[in-house]
C-alpha cells in the first residue's frame, strides 16, 4: 500500500474520485486493489484490511460498476480453486490513481498549504487537553 505522507509534516491528501453518488476510487479502494493483486483473493485482501468479505466485495462491486470495464475479475471454482485479480483496466486505474496522489503532493498549492499548517497535528476533536 502506498505511503502518502509525502514528507510534508504529516499532511497528506485523501483524494477521492466521485462518480454519481459513488466513490469510484479513493485511498482505501486503491489499497484494496493492491491487496487483491498481491493476494489473488478478495477475501484475503479484505482480511488484511480488517474488513469482512462482504464489505470488500461491495467495494469491488462499486468500483466495477463505476468504470466502463471491470477492475477486478473473479474466477469461481470451489474451495481453494477460485480467486480474483486485477484486469488490465484495474491495473491502469490503480497506477493512474497512485500517480494522481503523487502529483497532488508535488503541486505548488499543496506545498504552500503544507508550509502553513501547524507544526504538530491537532488533537482529535473532543480530546481532553
Helices and strands as residue ranges (DSSP letters): E 17-19, E 22-25, H 27-39, H 42-48, H 53-66, E 72-75, E 83-86, H 88-105, H 108-116
